[in-house]
Amino acid sequence: MPSITPSATADLPVNWVICLCADWCGLCRDYEELFTQMAARYPGSRFAWLDIEDQADLVGDIEVETFPTLLVADANGTRFLGPLTPHAQTLSRLLDSLAEPGPATPHLPSTQALLHALQAAPQQWIDGN
């Protein structure tokens, strides 16, 4: 993996909101429509819905233990990575709280690889319009 440098992530969009899920998970299936609706509410972010099994090549080495797992990241680093209760209010509160500039954890190589793969694969993005 390449080293993580500011220039390596400078071309990333302001904010990514990525749901890591599995098709066999009923909770994930129920959450997908709401997640797509939230993409329309936050047009400044790029949303992606990734099945960790069907799109394993994109997900790479990111560990997912609980569904749904959400990754919120920007050029400065990872802002959130973990399971999230699949409710509109929970996701909205999280995204609103992360809208302000704040600290971020430097991207792990696996997270950086996923973000660059998504940047190159716009067919994976959710169009909230």
N, CA, C and O atoms as a printed pandas DataFrame, in Angstrom:
     atom_number atom_name residue_name chain_id  residue_number  x_coord  y_coord  z_coord
0              1         N          MET        A               1    0.833   -1.187    0.000
1              2        CA          MET        A               1    0.000    0.000    0.000
2              3         C          MET        A               1    0.873    1.245    0.000
3              4         O          MET        A               1    1.917    1.269    0.652
4              5         N          PRO        A               2    0.457    2.279   -0.725
5              6        CA          PRO        A               2    1.232    3.515   -0.707
6              7         C          PRO        A               2    1.100    4.205    0.646
7              8         O          PRO        A               2    0.127    4.003    1.372
8              9         N          SER        A               3    2.082    5.009    0.964
9             10        CA          SER        A               3    1.994    5.751    2.221
10            11         C          SER        A               3    0.904    6.802    2.116
11            12         O          SER        A               3    0.550    7.243    1.022
12            13         N          ILE        A               4    0.382    7.193    3.255
13            14        CA          ILE        A               4   -0.709    8.154    3.295
14            15         C          ILE        A               4   -0.115    9.542    3.451
15            16         O          ILE        A               4    0.545    9.843    4.446
16            17         N          THR        A               5   -0.354   10.367    2.473
17            18        CA          THR        A               5    0.134   11.733    2.517
18            19         C          THR        A               5   -1.011   12.663    2.195
19            20         O          THR        A               5   -1.979   12.243    1.560
20            21         N          PRO        A               6   -0.931   13.935    2.618
21            22        CA          PRO        A               6   -2.005   14.861    2.281
22            23         C          PRO        A               6   -2.250   14.946    0.778
23            24         O          PRO        A               6   -3.400   15.057    0.352
24            25         N          SER        A               7   -1.208   14.897   -0.025
25            26        CA          SER        A               7   -1.404   14.998   -1.466
26            27         C          SER        A               7   -2.115   13.765   -2.023
27            28         O          SER        A               7   -2.782   13.851   -3.054
28            29         N          ALA        A               8   -1.977   12.611   -1.347
29            30        CA          ALA        A               8   -2.629   11.393   -1.810
30            31         C          ALA        A               8   -4.130   11.450   -1.615
31            32         O          ALA        A               8   -4.867   10.753   -2.313
32            33         N          THR        A               9   -4.601   12.265   -0.682
33            34        CA          THR        A               9   -6.037   12.352   -0.434
34            35         C          THR        A               9   -6.618   13.693   -0.859
35            36         O          THR        A               9   -7.817   13.918   -0.694
36            37         N          ALA        A              10   -5.816   14.571   -1.388
37            38        CA          ALA        A              10   -6.289   15.908   -1.742
38            39         C          ALA        A              10   -7.359   15.889   -2.821
39            40         O          ALA        A              10   -8.172   16.811   -2.897
40            41         N          ASP        A              11   -7.376   14.855   -3.661
41            42        CA          ASP        A              11   -8.354   14.800   -4.741
42            43         C          ASP        A              11   -9.668   14.155   -4.312
43            44         O          ASP        A              11  -10.570   13.999   -5.134
44            45         N          LEU        A              12   -9.791   13.780   -3.048
45            46        CA          LEU        A              12  -11.032   13.180   -2.570
46            47         C          LEU        A              12  -12.096   14.264   -2.392
47            48         O          LEU        A              12  -11.764   15.417   -2.116
48            49         N          PRO        A              13  -13.375   13.901   -2.548
49            50        CA          PRO        A              13  -14.426   14.878   -2.319
50            51         C          PRO        A              13  -14.449   15.304   -0.857
51            52         O          PRO        A              13  -13.808   14.688   -0.006
52            53         N          VAL        A              14  -15.183   16.348   -0.587
53            54        CA          VAL        A              14  -15.244   16.894    0.764
54            55         C          VAL        A              14  -15.675   15.834    1.762
55            56         O          VAL        A              14  -15.117   15.755    2.856
56            57         N          ASN        A              15  -16.638   15.035    1.411
57            58        CA          ASN        A              15  -17.193   14.090    2.376
58            59         C          ASN        A              15  -17.737   12.855    1.678
59            60         O          ASN        A              15  -18.482   12.956    0.703
60            61         N          TRP        A              16  -17.361   11.700    2.180
61            62        CA          TRP        A              16  -17.920   10.425    1.738
62            63         C          TRP        A              16  -18.753    9.852    2.869
63            64         O          TRP        A              16  -18.360    9.919    4.034
64            65         N          VAL        A              17  -19.893    9.292    2.531
65            66        CA          VAL        A              17  -20.733    8.564    3.471
66            67         C          VAL        A              17  -20.966    7.196    2.824
67            68         O          VAL        A              17  -21.666    7.080    1.818
68            69         N          ILE        A              18  -20.371    6.179    3.416
69            70        CA          ILE        A              18  -20.376    4.849    2.817
70            71         C          ILE        A              18  -21.009    3.862    3.789
71            72         O          ILE        A              18  -20.586    3.745    4.940
72            73         N          CYS        A              19  -22.020    3.160    3.315
73            74        CA          CYS        A              19  -22.642    2.119    4.123
74            75         C          CYS        A              19  -22.079    0.781    3.671
75            76         O          CYS        A              19  -22.169    0.416    2.499
76            77         N          LEU        A              20  -21.501    0.062    4.617
77            78        CA          LEU        A              20  -20.958   -1.268    4.369
78            79         C          LEU        A              20  -21.968   -2.270    4.912
79            80         O          LEU        A              20  -22.241   -2.307    6.111
80            81         N          CYS        A              21  -22.514   -3.072    4.023
81            82        CA          CYS        A              21  -23.634   -3.926    4.393
82            83         C          CYS        A              21  -23.495   -5.298    3.758
83            84         O          CYS        A              21  -22.474   -5.621    3.150
84            85         N          ALA        A              22  -24.531   -6.091    3.910
85            86        CA          ALA        A              22  -24.593   -7.408    3.276
86            87         C          ALA        A              22  -26.026   -7.648    2.815
87            88         O          ALA        A              22  -26.979   -7.333    3.528
88            89         N          ASP        A              23  -26.166   -8.203    1.626
89            90        CA          ASP        A              23  -27.488   -8.435    1.059
90            91         C          ASP        A              23  -28.326   -9.379    1.916
91            92         O          ASP        A              23  -29.549   -9.252    1.958
92            93         N          TRP        A              24  -27.684  -10.320    2.594
93            94        CA          TRP        A              24  -28.424  -11.279    3.399
94            95         C          TRP        A              24  -28.942  -10.667    4.705
95            96         O          TRP        A              24  -29.762  -11.280    5.388
96            97         N          CYS        A              25  -28.475   -9.470    5.055
97            98        CA          CYS        A              25  -28.859   -8.816    6.310
98            99         C          CYS        A              25  -30.181   -8.070    6.124
99           100         O          CYS        A              25  -30.252   -7.101    5.368
100          101         N          GLY        A              26  -31.212   -8.521    6.806
101          102        CA          GLY        A              26  -32.523   -7.877    6.700
102          103         C          GLY        A              26  -32.497   -6.429    7.156
103          104         O          GLY        A              26  -33.156   -5.580    6.556
104          105         N          LEU        A              27  -31.753   -6.139    8.197
105          106        CA          LEU        A              27  -31.626   -4.770    8.692
106          107         C          LEU        A              27  -31.025   -3.861    7.620
107          108         O          LEU        A              27  -31.472   -2.729    7.432
108          109         N          CYS        A              28  -30.013   -4.364    6.923
109          110        CA          CYS        A              28  -29.387   -3.591    5.842
110          111         C          CYS        A              28  -30.387   -3.344    4.714
111          112         O          CYS        A              28  -30.497   -2.225    4.211
112          113         N          ARG        A              29  -31.109   -4.380    4.320
113          114        CA          ARG        A              29  -32.090   -4.219    3.235
114          115         C          ARG        A              29  -33.127   -3.165    3.602
115          116         O          ARG        A              29  -33.524   -2.361    2.758
116          117         N          ASP        A              30  -33.564   -3.166    4.851
117          118        CA          ASP        A              30  -34.541   -2.173    5.297
118          119         C          ASP        A              30  -33.949   -0.761    5.308
119          120         O          ASP        A              30  -34.666    0.216    5.093
120          121         N          TYR        A              31  -32.663   -0.658    5.552
121          122        CA          TYR        A              31  -31.975    0.629    5.685
122          123         C          TYR        A              31  -31.632    1.262    4.330
123          124         O          TYR        A              31  -31.463    2.478    4.247
124          125         N          GLU        A              32  -31.531    0.465    3.288
125          126        CA          GLU        A              32  -31.034    0.964    1.999
126          127         C          GLU        A              32  -31.869    2.121    1.447
127          128         O          GLU        A              32  -31.301    3.106    0.973
128          129         N          GLU        A              33  -33.178    2.032    1.494
129          130        CA          GLU        A              33  -34.021    3.108    0.962
130          131         C          GLU        A              33  -33.832    4.391    1.758
131          132         O          GLU        A              33  -33.723    5.470    1.174
132          133         N          LEU        A              34  -33.791    4.291    3.072
133          134        CA          LEU        A              34  -33.576    5.459    3.912
134          135         C          LEU        A              34  -32.207    6.087    3.625
135          136         O          LEU        A              34  -32.085    7.310    3.559
136          137         N          PHE        A              35  -31.194    5.260    3.457
137          138        CA          PHE        A              35  -29.849    5.742    3.159
138          139         C          PHE        A              35  -29.839    6.515    1.843
139          140         O          PHE        A              35  -29.189    7.555    1.733
140          141         N          THR        A              36  -30.555    6.008    0.857
141          142        CA          THR        A              36  -30.660    6.692   -0.437
142          143         C          THR        A              36  -31.386    8.030   -0.282
143          144         O          THR        A              36  -31.000    9.019   -0.906
144          145         N          GLN        A              37  -32.421    8.066    0.534
145          146        CA          GLN        A              37  -33.128    9.325    0.789
146          147         C          GLN        A              37  -32.218   10.339    1.465
147          148         O          GLN        A              37  -32.305   11.533    1.178
148          149         N          MET        A              38  -31.363    9.892    2.342
149          150        CA          MET        A              38  -30.443   10.794    3.037
150          151         C          MET        A              38  -29.430   11.395    2.059
151          152         O          MET        A              38  -28.945   12.505    2.280
152          153         N          ALA        A              39  -29.114   10.688    1.003
153          154        CA          ALA        A              39  -28.207   11.221   -0.012
154          155         C          ALA        A              39  -28.786   12.493   -0.621
155          156         O          ALA        A              39  -28.042   13.417   -0.950
156          157         N          ALA        A              40  -30.101   12.548   -0.773
157          158        CA          ALA        A              40  -30.746   13.747   -1.306
158          159         C          ALA        A              40  -30.698   14.902   -0.309
159          160         O          ALA        A              40  -30.636   16.065   -0.706
160          161         N          ARG        A              41  -30.728   14.585    0.972
161          162        CA          ARG        A              41  -30.681   15.628    2.011
162          163         C          ARG        A              41  -29.299   16.233    2.178
163          164         O          ARG        A              41  -29.167   17.351    2.675
164          165         N          TYR        A              42  -28.270   15.507    1.770
165          166        CA          TYR        A              42  -26.883   15.949    1.947
166          167         C          TYR        A              42  -26.160   15.949    0.602
167          168         O          TYR        A              42  -25.267   15.133    0.372
168          169         N          PRO        A              43  -26.549   16.865   -0.285
169          170        CA          PRO        A              43  -25.967   16.857   -1.632
170          171         C          PRO        A              43  -24.477   17.203   -1.662
171          172         O          PRO        A              43  -23.824   16.983   -2.682
172          173         N          GLY        A              44  -23.931   17.733   -0.587
173          174        CA          GLY        A              44  -22.509   18.049   -0.545
174          175         C          GLY        A              44  -21.640   16.844   -0.260
175          176         O          GLY        A              44  -20.413   16.946   -0.265
176          177         N          SER        A              45  -22.258   15.711   -0.014
177          178        CA          SER        A              45  -21.528   14.479    0.277
178          179         C          SER        A              45  -21.782   13.469   -0.831
179          180         O          SER        A              45  -22.800   13.523   -1.521
180          181         N          ARG        A              46  -20.861   12.568   -0.985
181          182        CA          ARG        A              46  -21.047   11.450   -1.905
182          183         C          ARG        A              46  -21.402   10.230   -1.068
183          184         O          ARG        A              46  -20.690    9.877   -0.128
184          185         N          PHE        A              47  -22.488    9.605   -1.414
185          186        CA          PHE        A              47  -22.977    8.426   -0.710
186          187         C          PHE        A              47  -22.708    7.184   -1.560
187          188         O          PHE        A              47  -22.839    7.216   -2.784
188          189         N          ALA        A              48  -22.337    6.108   -0.905
189          190        CA          ALA        A              48  -22.137    4.832   -1.590
190          191         C          ALA        A              48  -22.662    3.714   -0.702
191          192         O          ALA        A              48  -22.474    3.723    0.515
192          193         N          TRP        A              49  -23.317    2.761   -1.329
193          194        CA          TRP        A              49  -23.860    1.582   -0.657
194          195         C          TRP        A              49  -23.061    0.392   -1.167
195          196         O          TRP        A              49  -23.129    0.065   -2.352
196          197         N          LEU        A              50  -22.308   -0.257   -0.294
197          198        CA          LEU        A              50  -21.448   -1.350   -0.720
198          199         C          LEU        A              50  -21.784   -2.631    0.023
199          200         O          LEU        A              50  -21.794   -2.664    1.253
200          201         N          ASP        A              51  -22.057   -3.680   -0.732
201          202        CA          ASP        A              51  -22.226   -5.004   -0.162
202          203         C          ASP        A              51  -20.826   -5.571    0.025
203          204         O          ASP        A              51  -20.082   -5.712   -0.945
204          205         N          ILE        A              52  -20.463   -5.894    1.254
205          206        CA          ILE        A              52  -19.084   -6.300    1.539
206          207         C          ILE        A              52  -18.703   -7.626    0.881
207          208         O          ILE        A              52  -17.519   -7.940    0.755
208          209         N          GLU        A              53  -19.693   -8.394    0.466
209          210        CA          GLU        A              53  -19.401   -9.653   -0.209
210          211         C          GLU        A              53  -19.388   -9.466   -1.721
211          212         O          GLU        A              53  -18.446   -9.890   -2.390
212          213         N          ASP        A              54  -20.421   -8.836   -2.260
213          214        CA          ASP        A              54  -20.511   -8.643   -3.705
214          215         C          ASP        A              54  -19.483   -7.640   -4.222
215          216         O          ASP        A              54  -19.062   -7.723   -5.375
216          217         N          GLN        A              55  -19.083   -6.708   -3.386
217          218        CA          GLN        A              55  -18.136   -5.674   -3.795
218          219         C          GLN        A              55  -16.863   -5.739   -2.938
219          220         O          GLN        A              55  -16.281   -4.719   -2.567
220          221         N          ALA        A              56  -16.463   -6.964   -2.647
221          222        CA          ALA        A              56  -15.288   -7.182   -1.803
222          223         C          ALA        A              56  -14.041   -6.546   -2.387
223          224         O          ALA        A              56  -13.151   -6.131   -1.645
224          225         N          ASP        A              57  -13.964   -6.463   -3.717
225          226        CA          ASP        A              57  -12.800   -5.843   -4.344
226          227         C          ASP        A              57  -12.693   -4.370   -3.975
227          228         O          ASP        A              57  -11.583   -3.850   -3.863
228          229         N          LEU        A              58  -13.815   -3.684   -3.783
229          230        CA          LEU        A              58  -13.790   -2.281   -3.357
230          231         C          LEU        A              58  -13.569   -2.159   -1.855
231          232         O          LEU        A              58  -12.808   -1.303   -1.405
232          233         N          VAL        A              59  -14.227   -3.008   -1.082
233          234        CA          VAL        A              59  -14.153   -2.928    0.379
234          235         C          VAL        A              59  -12.753   -3.282    0.879
235          236         O          VAL        A              59  -12.280   -2.713    1.863
236          237         N          GLY        A              60  -12.105   -4.205    0.213
237          238        CA          GLY        A              60  -10.734   -4.557    0.570
238          239         C          GLY        A              60  -10.608   -5.106    1.973
239          240         O          GLY        A              60  -11.351   -6.008    2.363
240          241         N          ASP        A              61   -9.664   -4.562    2.740
241          242        CA          ASP        A              61   -9.338   -5.086    4.065
242          243         C          ASP        A              61  -10.091   -4.421    5.211
243          244         O          ASP        A              61   -9.746   -4.635    6.373
244          245         N          ILE        A              62  -11.097   -3.631    4.915
245          246        CA          ILE        A              62  -11.862   -2.992    5.987
246          247         C          ILE        A              62  -12.661   -4.062    6.722
247          248         O          ILE        A              62  -13.412   -4.827    6.117
248          249         N          GLU        A              63  -12.486   -4.098    8.030
249          250        CA          GLU        A              63  -13.176   -5.096    8.854
250          251         C          GLU        A              63  -14.586   -4.605    9.208
251          252         O          GLU        A              63  -14.760   -3.495    9.712
252          253         N          VAL        A              64  -15.572   -5.437    8.938
253          254        CA          VAL        A              64  -16.957   -5.137    9.289
254          255         C          VAL        A              64  -17.460   -6.272   10.171
255          256         O          VAL        A              64  -17.513   -7.427    9.750
256          257         N          GLU        A              65  -17.828   -5.924   11.398
257          258        CA          GLU        A              65  -18.285   -6.942   12.338
258          259         C          GLU        A              65  -19.785   -6.862   12.601
259          260         O          GLU        A              65  -20.408   -7.863   12.956
260          261         N          THR        A              66  -20.365   -5.677   12.428
261          262        CA          THR        A              66  -21.781   -5.459   12.714
262          263         C          THR        A              66  -22.397   -4.678   11.561
263          264         O          THR        A              66  -21.765   -3.788   10.991
264          265         N          PHE        A              67  -23.629   -5.018   11.228
265          266        CA          PHE        A              67  -24.325   -4.338   10.130
266          267         C          PHE        A              67  -25.445   -3.470   10.656
267          268         O          PHE        A              67  -26.045   -3.792   11.681
268          269         N          PRO        A              68  -25.740   -2.377    9.977
269          270        CA          PRO        A              68  -24.885   -1.750    8.978
270          271         C          PRO        A              68  -23.719   -1.013    9.639
271          272         O          PRO        A              68  -23.834   -0.513   10.758
272          273         N          THR        A              69  -22.599   -0.956    8.925
273          274        CA          THR        A              69  -21.433   -0.195    9.369
274          275         C          THR        A              69  -21.300    1.009    8.456
275          276         O          THR        A              69  -21.441    0.903    7.238
276          277         N          LEU        A              70  -21.030    2.142    9.054
277          278        CA          LEU        A              70  -20.942    3.389    8.296
278          279         C          LEU        A              70  -19.517    3.919    8.344
279          280         O          LEU        A              70  -18.860    3.893    9.385
280          281         N          LEU        A              71  -19.057    4.396    7.203
281          282        CA          LEU        A              71  -17.766    5.062    7.095
282          283         C          LEU        A              71  -18.030    6.476    6.603
283          284         O          LEU        A              71  -18.607    6.669    5.533
284          285         N          VAL        A              72  -17.607    7.462    7.382
285          286        CA          VAL        A              72  -17.688    8.869    6.966
286          287         C          VAL        A              72  -16.247    9.355    6.934
287          288         O          VAL        A              72  -15.534    9.298    7.936
288          289         N          ALA        A              73  -15.832    9.834    5.767
289          290        CA          ALA        A              73  -14.441   10.237    5.598
290          291         C          ALA        A              73  -14.357   11.439    4.667
291          292         O          ALA        A              73  -15.249   11.692    3.857
292          293         N          ASP        A              74  -13.260   12.168    4.808
293          294        CA          ASP        A              74  -12.980   13.275    3.901
294          295         C          ASP        A              74  -11.492   13.320    3.629
295          296         O          ASP        A              74  -10.765   12.406    4.018
296          297         N          ALA        A              75  -11.031   14.358    2.976
297          298        CA          ALA        A              75   -9.620   14.453    2.621
298          299         C          ALA        A              75   -8.718   14.507    3.843
299          300         O          ALA        A              75   -7.539   14.162    3.755
300          301         N          ASN        A              76   -9.251   14.936    4.982
301          302        CA          ASN        A              76   -8.439   15.042    6.198
302          303         C          ASN        A              76   -8.320   13.729    6.963
303          304         O          ASN        A              76   -7.422   13.576    7.791
304          305         N          GLY        A              77   -9.208   12.789    6.698
305          306        CA          GLY        A              77   -9.136   11.516    7.399
306          307         C          GLY        A              77  -10.502   10.904    7.616
307          308         O          GLY        A              77  -11.504   11.352    7.059
308          309         N          THR        A              78  -10.518    9.879    8.432
309          310        CA          THR        A              78  -11.747    9.175    8.765
310          311         C          THR        A              78  -12.421    9.903    9.917
311          312         O          THR        A              78  -11.822   10.095   10.975
312          313         N          ARG        A              79  -13.666   10.306    9.708
313          314        CA          ARG        A              79  -14.422   11.014   10.733
314          315         C          ARG        A              79  -15.243   10.054   11.587
315          316         O          ARG        A              79  -15.467   10.309   12.770
316          317         N          PHE        A              80  -15.692    8.946   10.987
317          318        CA          PHE        A              80  -16.478    7.951   11.717
318          319         C          PHE        A              80  -16.364    6.625   10.981
319          320         O          PHE        A              80  -16.451    6.587    9.754
320          321         N          LEU        A              81  -16.174    5.557   11.709
321          322        CA          LEU        A              81  -16.194    4.208   11.163
322          323         C          LEU        A              81  -16.709    3.289   12.255
323          324         O          LEU        A              81  -16.037    3.051   13.258
324          325         N          GLY        A              82  -17.914    2.777   12.042
325          326        CA          GLY        A              82  -18.476    1.876   13.025
326          327         C          GLY        A              82  -19.929    1.569   12.737
327          328         O          GLY        A              82  -20.515    2.118   11.804
328          329         N          PRO        A              83  -20.512    0.689   13.540
329          330        CA          PRO        A              83  -21.929    0.370   13.363
330          331         C          PRO        A              83  -22.784    1.577   13.729
331          332         O          PRO        A              83  -22.416    2.393   14.574
332          333         N          LEU        A              84  -23.920    1.666   13.077
333          334        CA          LEU        A              84  -24.829    2.780   13.324
334          335         C          LEU        A              84  -26.256    2.256   13.336
335          336         O          LEU        A              84  -26.651    1.488   12.459
336          337         N          THR        A              85  -27.019    2.671   14.326
337          338        CA          THR        A              85  -28.431    2.300   14.372
338          339         C          THR        A              85  -29.093    2.813   13.101
339          340         O          THR        A              85  -28.977    3.997   12.785
340          341         N          PRO        A              86  -29.775    1.959   12.378
341          342        CA          PRO        A              86  -30.304    2.350   11.064
342          343         C          PRO        A              86  -31.596    3.166   11.139
343          344         O          PRO        A              86  -32.666    2.697   10.751
344          345         N          HIS        A              87  -31.477    4.381   11.640
345          346        CA          HIS        A              87  -32.609    5.299   11.708
346          347         C          HIS        A              87  -32.210    6.623   11.065
347          348         O          HIS        A              87  -31.058    7.044   11.163
348          349         N          ALA        A              88  -33.154    7.270   10.414
349          350        CA          ALA        A              88  -32.880    8.538    9.745
350          351         C          ALA        A              88  -32.345    9.574   10.722
351          352         O          ALA        A              88  -31.387   10.280   10.406
352          353         N          GLN        A              89  -32.943    9.676   11.898
353          354        CA          GLN        A              89  -32.510   10.690   12.871
354          355         C          GLN        A              89  -31.080   10.442   13.337
355          356         O          GLN        A              89  -30.321   11.391   13.533
356          357         N          THR        A              90  -30.712    9.201   13.513
357          358        CA          THR        A              90  -29.363    8.882   13.963
358          359         C          THR        A              90  -28.345    9.277   12.899
359          360         O          THR        A              90  -27.338    9.916   13.204
360          361         N          LEU        A              91  -28.605    8.901   11.665
361          362        CA          LEU        A              91  -27.695    9.253   10.578
362          363         C          LEU        A              91  -27.643   10.761   10.381
363          364         O          LEU        A              91  -26.565   11.324   10.193
364          365         N          SER        A              92  -28.784   11.412   10.421
365          366        CA          SER        A              92  -28.830   12.867   10.252
366          367         C          SER        A              92  -28.043   13.590   11.340
367          368         O          SER        A              92  -27.275   14.507   11.048
368          369         N          ARG        A              93  -28.231   13.179   12.599
369          370        CA          ARG        A              93  -27.471   13.796   13.702
370          371         C          ARG        A              93  -25.972   13.602   13.517
371          372         O          ARG        A              93  -25.187   14.526   13.735
372          373         N          LEU        A              94  -25.585   12.415   13.121
373          374        CA          LEU        A              94  -24.166   12.147   12.910
374          375         C          LEU        A              94  -23.613   13.034   11.794
375          376         O          LEU        A              94  -22.569   13.663   11.966
376          377         N          LEU        A              95  -24.295   13.088   10.670
377          378        CA          LEU        A              95  -23.805   13.880    9.542
378          379         C          LEU        A              95  -23.794   15.368    9.867
379          380         O          LEU        A              95  -22.875   16.084    9.470
380          381         N          ASP        A              96  -24.813   15.840   10.590
381          382        CA          ASP        A              96  -24.834   17.246   10.997
382          383         C          ASP        A              96  -23.664   17.559   11.925
383          384         O          ASP        A              96  -23.039   18.613   11.807
384          385         N          SER        A              97  -23.371   16.649   12.842
385          386        CA          SER        A              97  -22.273   16.894   13.782
386          387         C          SER        A              97  -20.920   16.862   13.084
387          388         O          SER        A              97  -19.983   17.532   13.518
388          389         N          LEU        A              98  -20.813   16.099   12.018
389          390        CA          LEU        A              98  -19.552   16.003   11.289
390          391         C          LEU        A              98  -19.413   17.056   10.195
391          392         O          LEU        A              98  -18.370   17.145    9.545
392          393         N          ALA        A              99  -20.463   17.856    9.988
393          394        CA          ALA        A              99  -20.412   18.887    8.953
394          395         C          ALA        A              99  -19.417   19.987    9.301
395          396         O          ALA        A              99  -18.844   20.623    8.418
396          397         N          GLU        A             100  -19.224   20.197   10.573
397          398        CA          GLU        A             100  -18.263   21.210   11.006
398          399         C          GLU        A             100  -16.853   20.644   10.927
399          400         O          GLU        A             100  -16.638   19.468   11.220
400          401         N          PRO        A             101  -15.890   21.475   10.531
401          402        CA          PRO        A             101  -14.516   20.983   10.514
402          403         C          PRO        A             101  -14.119   20.520   11.915
403          404         O          PRO        A             101  -14.451   21.157   12.915
404          405         N          GLY        A             102  -13.431   19.441   11.961
405          406        CA          GLY        A             102  -13.019   18.902   13.247
406          407         C          GLY        A             102  -11.943   17.864   13.067
407          408         O          GLY        A             102  -11.484   17.613   11.952
408          409         N          PRO        A             103  -11.545   17.268   14.158
409          410        CA          PRO        A             103  -10.466   16.286   14.076
410          411         C          PRO        A             103  -10.900   15.044   13.306
411          412         O          PRO        A             103  -12.064   14.644   13.317
412          413         N          ALA        A             104   -9.931   14.465   12.650
413          414        CA          ALA        A             104  -10.162   13.228   11.921
414          415         C          ALA        A             104   -8.975   12.312   12.173
415          416         O          ALA        A             104   -7.849   12.770   12.365
416          417         N          THR        A             105   -9.239   11.034   12.167
417          418        CA          THR        A             105   -8.183   10.040   12.306
418          419         C          THR        A             105   -7.541    9.859   10.937
419          420         O          THR        A             105   -8.254    9.719    9.943
420          421         N          PRO        A             106   -6.229    9.858   10.862
421          422        CA          PRO        A             106   -5.605    9.627    9.546
422          423         C          PRO        A             106   -6.133    8.338    8.926
423          424         O          PRO        A             106   -6.370    7.348    9.618
424          425         N          HIS        A             107   -6.310    8.371    7.617
425          426        CA          HIS        A             107   -6.816    7.188    6.919
426          427         C          HIS        A             107   -5.872    6.008    7.091
427          428         O          HIS        A             107   -4.655    6.142    6.970
428          429         N          LEU        A             108   -6.455    4.854    7.374
429          430        CA          LEU        A             108   -5.708    3.612    7.290
430          431         C          LEU        A             108   -5.493    3.314    5.812
431          432         O          LEU        A             108   -6.260    3.801    4.981
432          433         N          PRO        A             109   -4.496    2.546    5.460
433          434        CA          PRO        A             109   -4.305    2.208    4.044
434          435         C          PRO        A             109   -5.549    1.590    3.413
435          436         O          PRO        A             109   -5.852    1.869    2.253
436          437         N          SER        A             110   -6.279    0.749    4.163
437          438        CA          SER        A             110   -7.485    0.117    3.614
438          439         C          SER        A             110   -8.582    1.137    3.336
439          440         O          SER        A             110   -9.285    1.031    2.332
440          441         N          THR        A             111   -8.733    2.120    4.210
441          442        CA          THR        A             111   -9.741    3.166    3.998
442          443         C          THR        A             111   -9.356    4.044    2.821
443          444         O          THR        A             111  -10.200    4.374    1.988
444          445         N          GLN        A             112   -8.106    4.417    2.747
445          446        CA          GLN        A             112   -7.638    5.246    1.637
446          447         C          GLN        A             112   -7.836    4.511    0.306
447          448         O          GLN        A             112   -8.265    5.115   -0.678
448          449         N          ALA        A             113   -7.527    3.226    0.274
449          450        CA          ALA        A             113   -7.701    2.445   -0.948
450          451         C          ALA        A             113   -9.170    2.409   -1.363
451          452         O          ALA        A             113   -9.481    2.544   -2.546
452          453         N          LEU        A             114  -10.077    2.227   -0.396
453          454        CA          LEU        A             114  -11.509    2.214   -0.700
454          455         C          LEU        A             114  -11.958    3.556   -1.260
455          456         O          LEU        A             114  -12.689    3.596   -2.250
456          457         N          LEU        A             115  -11.539    4.641   -0.652
457          458        CA          LEU        A             115  -11.958    5.966   -1.113
458          459         C          LEU        A             115  -11.461    6.242   -2.529
459          460         O          LEU        A             115  -12.198    6.798   -3.343
460          461         N          HIS        A             116  -10.249    5.868   -2.827
461          462        CA          HIS        A             116   -9.726    6.061   -4.180
462          463         C          HIS        A             116  -10.436    5.154   -5.182
463          464         O          HIS        A             116  -10.680    5.561   -6.318
464          465         N          ALA        A             117  -10.769    3.934   -4.776
465          466        CA          ALA        A             117  -11.500    3.034   -5.661
466          467         C          ALA        A             117  -12.890    3.596   -5.960
467          468         O          ALA        A             117  -13.359    3.519   -7.096
468          469         N          LEU        A             118  -13.544    4.155   -4.952
469          470        CA          LEU        A             118  -14.863    4.750   -5.164
470          471         C          LEU        A             118  -14.774    5.987   -6.052
471          472         O          LEU        A             118  -15.645    6.223   -6.888
472          473         N          GLN        A             119  -13.728    6.764   -5.867
473          474        CA          GLN        A             119  -13.532    7.960   -6.694
474          475         C          GLN        A             119  -13.473    7.562   -8.170
475          476         O          GLN        A             119  -13.960    8.282   -9.041
476          477         N          ALA        A             120  -12.872    6.416   -8.427
477          478        CA          ALA        A             120  -12.715    5.940   -9.803
478          479         C          ALA        A             120  -13.918    5.132  -10.285
479          480         O          ALA        A             120  -13.969    4.746  -11.453
480          481         N          ALA        A             121  -14.886    4.870   -9.403
481          482        CA          ALA        A             121  -16.034    4.025   -9.754
482          483         C          ALA        A             121  -17.339    4.751   -9.478
483          484         O          ALA        A             121  -18.077    4.356   -8.575
484          485         N          PRO        A             122  -17.648    5.810  -10.235
485          486        CA          PRO        A             122  -18.863    6.583   -9.940
486          487         C          PRO        A             122  -20.148    5.777  -10.047
487          488         O          PRO        A             122  -21.178    6.214   -9.533
488          489         N          GLN        A             123  -20.126    4.622  -10.693
489          490        CA          GLN        A             123  -21.331    3.800  -10.760
490          491         C          GLN        A             123  -21.732    3.280   -9.393
491          492         O          GLN        A             123  -22.856    2.807   -9.228
492          493         N          GLN        A             124  -20.841    3.352   -8.402
493          494        CA          GLN        A             124  -21.146    2.895   -7.053
494          495         C          GLN        A             124  -21.806    3.987   -6.204
495          496         O          GLN        A             124  -22.336    3.703   -5.130
496          497         N          TRP        A             125  -21.775    5.221   -6.680
497          498        CA          TRP        A             125  -22.314    6.337   -5.900
498          499         C          TRP        A             125  -23.836    6.307   -5.971
499          500         O          TRP        A             125  -24.422    5.822   -6.939
500          501         N          ILE        A             126  -24.450    6.828   -4.938
501          502        CA          ILE        A             126  -25.910    6.954   -4.913
502          503         C          ILE        A             126  -26.251    8.372   -5.336
503          504         O          ILE        A             126  -25.757    9.344   -4.766
504          505         N          ASP        A             127  -27.095    8.470   -6.334
505          506        CA          ASP        A             127  -27.564    9.777   -6.779
506          507         C          ASP        A             127  -28.833   10.101   -6.002
507          508         O          ASP        A             127  -29.869    9.471   -6.217
508          509         N          GLY        A             128  -28.761   11.055   -5.123
509          510        CA          GLY        A             128  -29.897   11.401   -4.281
510          511         C          GLY        A             128  -30.958   12.228   -4.979
511          512         O          GLY        A             128  -31.957   12.597   -4.361
512          513         N          ASN        A             129  -30.766   12.522   -6.236
513          514        CA          ASN        A             129  -31.749   13.358   -6.965
514          515         C          ASN        A             129  -32.858   12.540   -7.545
515          516         O          ASN        A             129  -33.759   13.084   -8.182
